[in-house]
Amino acid sequence: MPSDQVFKVRGEAELAQRAGHLFSGVKEEFLCAATDMNTWSQPGARTDIATRMRTTIQGGVSVRKLYTSAALAEEVQRTHLLQLLTAGAQVRICDAGLPHETIIIDRRVMILAGLGVPGDREFTVTTSPALIDGVYALYDASWHGAVPLPDRQDLPMITPDVRAILRTLSAGLTDEAAARSMGISLRTYRRRVAELMKALDSDSRFQAGLRAGELGLTS
């Protein structure tokens, strides 16, 4: 591919077909920025990805993975991130959104994911040094402002019950009405709300709702 080429593909299958060879032979650095684990692969492929990352790291490649807090909302995703960390990857969590989810390989190849839409996503692939250097600088800035994964383990898992509580807080229901809608006792509902507020380091229910939205835990 010429050094300044840019092309678009639709869906991971076409990405693998047209650009898969660009992923091979990582020599020095592999960077990834994504909202959560669902950007680049289906859940069934995560174990294989972790295995390949372990081999890559053992070969001396620096692997940096940057995600938003949404990646910590589900147990499966959190477990996968811990596996990557154990394998030797550096993993950080940022509170801000990542508008352009990105992979950069050795500062020679870059893949940008398009907006999430029904059906296959669009990906932009480039080897343009000017484009890669610009996005790399933005990645570095986000990376240095993010928090290492071990320091963000306190975020609550977003179970169906937690999502239900967040919905009741957003709807402004009374405790009694919220407890009835969830089919639990008033005492249990209030205890769970208190636990959620503590996990989100919030002084009020309103603040807890805002904090959950900021962290991407309600999406």
CORCORHU-V6399 format. One record per residue. RES is the residue in three letters. OMEGA is omega in radians with two decimals (* if undefined). D_CENTER is the distance of its C-alpha to the mean C-alpha in whole Angstrom. Layout:
res,omega,d_center
RES,OMEGA,D_CENTER
RES,OMEGA,D_CENTER
This chain:
res,omega,d_center
MET,3.08,30
PRO,-3.02,31
SER,-3.11,30
ASP,-3.06,29
GLN,3.05,28
VAL,3.06,25
PHE,-3.11,25
LYS,3.06,23
VAL,3.13,22
ARG,3.10,21
GLY,-3.10,19
GLU,-3.13,17
ALA,3.12,21
GLU,3.10,23
LEU,3.14,20
ALA,-3.10,21
GLN,-3.04,25
ARG,-3.05,25
ALA,-3.09,23
GLY,-3.11,22
HIS,-3.13,25
LEU,-3.13,23
PHE,-3.08,20
SER,3.07,23
GLY,3.04,25
VAL,-3.01,22
LYS,-2.99,24
GLU,-2.97,23
GLU,3.07,19
PHE,-3.14,16
LEU,3.08,13
CYS,3.03,10
ALA,-3.10,7
ALA,3.09,5
THR,3.12,3
ASP,-3.06,2
MET,-3.03,5
ASN,-3.08,8
THR,-2.96,8
TRP,-3.05,10
SER,3.05,12
GLN,-3.08,13
PRO,-3.09,13
GLY,-3.10,16
ALA,-3.01,16
ARG,3.13,13
THR,3.12,16
ASP,3.12,18
ILE,3.13,15
ALA,3.13,15
THR,3.14,19
ARG,3.11,19
MET,3.12,17
ARG,3.11,19
THR,3.13,22
THR,-3.13,21
ILE,3.12,20
GLN,3.09,24
GLY,3.07,25
GLY,-3.13,24
VAL,3.05,21
SER,-3.14,19
VAL,3.09,15
ARG,-3.13,13
LYS,-3.12,9
LEU,-3.12,7
TYR,3.00,4
THR,-3.13,5
SER,3.12,7
ALA,-3.14,6
ALA,-3.14,4
LEU,-3.04,8
ALA,-3.11,10
GLU,-3.07,11
GLU,-3.11,13
VAL,-3.13,12
GLN,3.14,9
ARG,3.12,10
THR,3.13,13
HIS,3.12,11
LEU,3.11,10
LEU,3.07,13
GLN,3.09,15
LEU,3.13,13
LEU,3.12,14
THR,-3.14,18
ALA,3.11,18
GLY,3.08,18
ALA,2.98,15
GLN,-3.10,14
VAL,3.09,10
ARG,-3.12,10
ILE,3.10,8
CYS,3.14,9
ASP,-3.12,10
ALA,3.09,11
GLY,3.09,9
LEU,-3.02,9
PRO,3.14,12
HIS,-3.14,12
GLU,-2.80,9
THR,2.89,11
ILE,3.07,13
ILE,-3.10,16
ILE,3.07,18
ASP,-3.10,21
ARG,3.12,21
ARG,3.13,23
VAL,3.11,21
MET,3.05,18
ILE,3.09,16
LEU,3.11,14
ALA,3.09,13
GLY,-3.14,15
LEU,3.08,14
GLY,-3.14,13
VAL,3.07,17
PRO,-3.09,19
GLY,-3.08,20
ASP,3.08,18
ARG,3.06,16
GLU,3.11,18
PHE,3.05,17
THR,-3.12,19
VAL,-3.14,20
THR,2.98,22
THR,-3.14,24
SER,-3.13,26
PRO,-3.11,26
ALA,3.13,26
LEU,-3.11,23
ILE,-3.12,21
ASP,3.14,22
GLY,3.14,21
VAL,3.11,18
TYR,3.13,18
ALA,3.10,19
LEU,3.10,17
TYR,-3.12,14
ASP,3.14,16
ALA,3.11,17
SER,-3.12,13
TRP,-3.09,13
HIS,3.09,16
GLY,-3.10,15
ALA,-3.07,12
VAL,3.09,13
PRO,-3.08,13
LEU,-3.11,12
PRO,-3.13,15
ASP,-3.14,16
ARG,-3.12,13
GLN,-3.04,14
ASP,-3.14,16
LEU,-3.11,14
PRO,2.99,15
MET,-3.14,14
ILE,3.08,14
THR,3.07,17
PRO,3.11,19
ASP,3.13,22
VAL,3.10,19
ARG,3.13,18
ALA,3.12,22
ILE,3.12,23
LEU,3.11,20
ARG,3.14,22
THR,3.11,25
LEU,3.14,25
SER,-3.10,24
ALA,3.14,27
GLY,3.14,29
LEU,2.99,31
THR,3.14,33
ASP,-3.11,32
GLU,-3.14,35
ALA,3.14,34
ALA,3.14,30
ALA,3.11,31
ARG,-3.11,34
SER,-3.14,31
MET,3.14,29
GLY,3.11,32
ILE,-3.13,32
SER,3.11,34
LEU,-3.13,34
ARG,3.14,34
THR,3.13,31
TYR,-3.11,29
ARG,3.10,30
ARG,-3.12,29
ARG,3.08,26
VAL,3.13,25
ALA,3.13,26
GLU,3.13,24
LEU,3.10,21
MET,3.13,23
LYS,-3.13,23
ALA,-3.13,19
LEU,3.12,18
ASP,-3.08,21
SER,-3.13,23
ASP,-3.13,27
SER,3.11,27
ARG,3.11,25
PHE,3.13,25
GLN,3.12,23
ALA,3.11,21
GLY,3.11,20
LEU,-3.12,19
ARG,3.13,17
ALA,3.10,15
GLY,3.14,15
GLU,-3.09,14
LEU,-3.14,11
GLY,-3.07,10
LEU,-3.11,11
THR,-3.09,14
SER,*,12
